[in-house]
Amino acid sequence: MCNVESKLHICSHTQTERNREETRMEKVLLSVIIAVSGLSAVSSPARRQYYFVYDQKNFTEAQSYCREKHTDLATIDNMDNVKTLNNMADSSKMVYFIYSYLAWIGLYDDMDSWEWSLSEKSFYKPGETEFRHWKTGEPNNKSGKEHCTEMYDTGLWNDNDCETSRRAVCVDVRGPNLTFIFNNISMKWTQAQSYCRQHHTDLASIRNMTENQKVRDVAAGHSVWIGLFRESWKWSDGSNSSFRYWSQKTKEPNNNLGAEACVAADFEVSGKWEDWPCHYRRAFICYGPEVVPVSKKVVKVKFENKNNLDLNDPAVKKAMLKQLKQKLRDQGLDNNIKLSWRKQADGEVFHKEEKEAKKRKKKDEL
């Protein structure tokens, strides 16, 4: 048994690929007792890089530009992001013919993100969850809060405020058989959903025109809730950040002009958010790849080599780095760590400790 020592580079970087190691080498290296004294690394939190673009574009054009040139329209996760954007904004470049000092961000009202309350996948054949029978011009989110669906007495559908009271149609599902049941008590959508789930299966799901006609028939001339609803605001890049910074002065989102499905930050009022029609042309904010500050440390490591492996063998060194990285993860560090061996003056990484001690003794005697 002998001790060996070397120096190890530790860098923070963005990992792009994991290399697979041979199973045999991993089993052998499990017998190497690794004693790392003072091994440490600093992993700085990633930061999102924002870019203001003052060329005026509508929301769709701005989104395409950001996706082509950077990553996407800006996602804003917290007040620190808000402060960053306020410091960056040049309001003199956001003066428009009307409604100045506004810039698009990545939040939008997904008008097509409708889902059925009855979510059991086996209930639907391919394509049936996408069946729709909207009235012309609907859904339009006219009030800014129209996230639930009613069926008119004509059989056509309309999006409406979920707080509105309506009668409802429930569905009973028994294997391949289903029955639609009319509930004559006016309720809010969520109350109707709870009622249908308690007494039947769920609010009515409609998979085709035949079922649409059946629901219309049982509704007997009333406007009724059905089971279609939607989650409203989404980020362009698909992230799930729930942070919101709506302007309270104008009670946003208010859909004041109708079809206000896109969001702009108003830098006349500290970057607070407002909903606007997506066709307006204005400046916009993109974000780019995360910037990961790189820090570097060189530390000395010592290994107890019970199996007398050739630790300067490239395959052995590579496998050992993998195990060291796992140890760093176990200490709570993230995956943004790169390890590399530092060659010594003779081109080797590892030297036996006894050999080094003799060299130092001889040098001292001289």
Buried (B, 14 or more C-beta within 10 A) or exposed (E): EEBBBBEBBBBBEEEEEEEEBEEEBEEBBEEBEBEBEEBEBEBEEBEBBBBBBEEBBBBEBBBEBBBEEBBBBBBBEEEEBBEBBEEEBEBEBBEEEEBBBBBBBBBBBEBEEBEBBBEEEEBBEEEBBEBEBBBEEBBBBBBBBBBBBBBBEEBBBBBBBBEBEBBBBBBBBEEEEBEBBBBEEBBBBBBBBEBBBEEBBBBBBBBEEEBBEBBBEBBEEBBBBBBBBBEBBBBBBEEEBEEEBBBEEBEBBBBBEEBBBBBBBBBEBEBBBBBBBBEBBBBBBBBBEEEBEEEEBEBEBEBEBEEEBEBBEEEBBBBBBBBBBEEBEEEEBEEBBBBBBEEBEEEEBBBBBEEBEEEEEEEEEE
